[in-house]
Amino acid sequence: MGTRTVRFASATVVALCVTTVGSLSIPAASAGSPAAQKKGARAAAEVSIRGVAMYPVRADDLAGGLAPMAASATGPCGVRTDMPHASNTTVNQIHTRAESYCYIVQPTFNNVSATTYRSRWWGWESQGSKSKAGAKPTVRVTVAINCTRGDWYRYRTNSRGYMNAVGQTYTAASYEQNDSAIRCR
């Protein structure tokens, strides 16, 4: 368990080790469990890294002659959460894309789970979630939630990724949210 700070572009991103999510430590096996998912609005506060969180894959993890894959513009391995936005293709929906990726090694398992919340006067209200897994470098999901045309709310999407590669399990979590209310189309 631990935290590792990595300089990336002009921002500081904190890479999360196996059993740490944001500033709250939870068992890695229970992070995606139904009990953990039932926390609802409380779960929104657990993720504290905005935009992109890197998996802590180190050079010494790659020992053993594994050929690295091509690097990504946003970093070699991590979880990325895009900004929630009114859909341009489907009326009455808010969309957010999340992905778990690793471009330096071939993951044996790669999973991303994302949950979108709507801001209410009492806190964040869970609106919908989506998960996807596979043994490939990039796994993407789009969380599509229904909204009422003309309504204005702030939205937040929390994303968690779990990846197995080179005999190690890595986890990372990030979020993105609207700082101002957006209108449902």
N, C-alpha and C positions, 0 to 999 in steps of 0.2 A: 504494500500500500504506500502511496506517496504522490508527490506532485513534482513535475519537472517543468521549468520555464524555458521556452524556446523563442528566440527572436525570429520573427517572420514578417517580411515586408516592413512596414514601419510600426507594426503593432506587436505587443507582447501577447503570446498565446500560451496558455497553461495546458500541458499535455497531462492527461489523467491516467494513472496506472490502474492495475487490475481491479482494485476494490474501492476506488475513490471516485465519486461523482460530485463535481463542484467542490463545495466545502463540507459536504455531508458524506461520511463513509457508510457504505451499505455493502452487504455481501454480494459479490459478483453474480452468483447463481440466482439471487432473488430480485435483482434489479428489474427484470422483465416479467416477474411473476404476477399472477393476478392480484395478490395482496399488495404488491408495490404499485400496481396500476390503479387500485381502488382509492388511493390517496387523493385523487382528484386535484383540486386546486392547490393542495400542499405540494404536489409533485412539481408544479410549475416553478416553485422557488428553489428547487434543488439544483437546477442547471444554471451555472453562473458565467459561462463563456459564450460571448455573442459572435455569431457568424460561423467561424471555422474553429474546430478543436482538433489538434493533431494527435494521432496515436504515437506513443513514445517508442517507436521502432528505432533502435540504435544500430550503428555500424557493426558492433560486436554481435548483434542478433543475426547478422547475415553471414557469419563465419560458416564455413562448410561448402564453399564453392557455389552458392546460389547466384545465378546471373540476375542482377537487378533489372527491373523493367524501366521504361521511360518515365522520367519525372513529370509531375503535374505542375501547372503554373501556380497552384495554390499550396503546394507542399506535397511531399511524397505519400503520406498516409494520413487520413483523418475523417472527420465527420463535418459536413457542411450543411447549413440550414439557410435557405433563401428567405427573402422577405415575404410575409403573407400579403396577398394582393387579390383584388376583385378579378375574377376570371374574365379573360377576353374572349373565351370560346364557349363558356356555359353561363347563361344568366343565372342570377340568384345563388352564386357560389363564390366562396373564398378558397383560393388554392395556395399551397405552400409545398415546395419541393425540398426534399432532404436526401442526402446521399452519404454512404460510407464508401470510402475508396482507399486503395493502396496501389501505388504504381511502382514500388521498388521490389516487391516480392509478390508471388502468386498466393493469395489467401486460400487456405483449405476450407474456410468458412467465413462468410462476411454477412453481417446482419445489420439492418437499420430499422429503428422504430421511431415514429414521429407522432406527436399529439399536438393538436391545435386547440388553443384556449381563447375565449372571448372575455374582454374586460367588463366586469360588472361592478356595481357600487360596493359589493362585499369582497371582491377579489377576482381571480381568474376562474372562469367556468369552462370545464372541458367540453369541447364540441365534437371531436372525432379524432380517430387515430388510424394509423396504417403501418404495417410492418412487411418486410421482405427480406429473404435470405438467399444466398447462393455461394458457390465456390468460384467467384469471379472477382476481378479487380474493382469493379464498381457496382454497387447495388443502390438503386434509386426508388423513392416512393413519392407520390404526390398525394398529400392529404387534401381532400376536397370536402368542404363542409357547406351545408345549405345556409342561406341567409335570406332575409326579407329585403326585397328591392327598396332602395332609398334609406335603409337604416345605416347609422353611423356607429361604428365600434372600433376599438383597438383590438388587435389580434396578436397572439404570441404562439410560436411553434417551438416545442422542445424536441430535440432529436438525440437519440442514443445509438451508438454503434458498438458492435462486438465483432472482433475479427480474430481468427486463429491463423497464424502463419509461423513458419519456422519453429514449430513446437511451442510457441508462446500464445497466450491469450491477451489481447489488448482491448481496452474500452476507452471511449471518449464520448463527450456529450457537448452539445452546443444549442443555442437558441437564437431566434431572431424575432423581433416584435416591431409593431408600428408604434412610433413615439407619439403620433397623432392619430385620431380616428380616421378610418377610411370608409367610403360609402359603398354599399352593396349595389351592384348594377343589375 
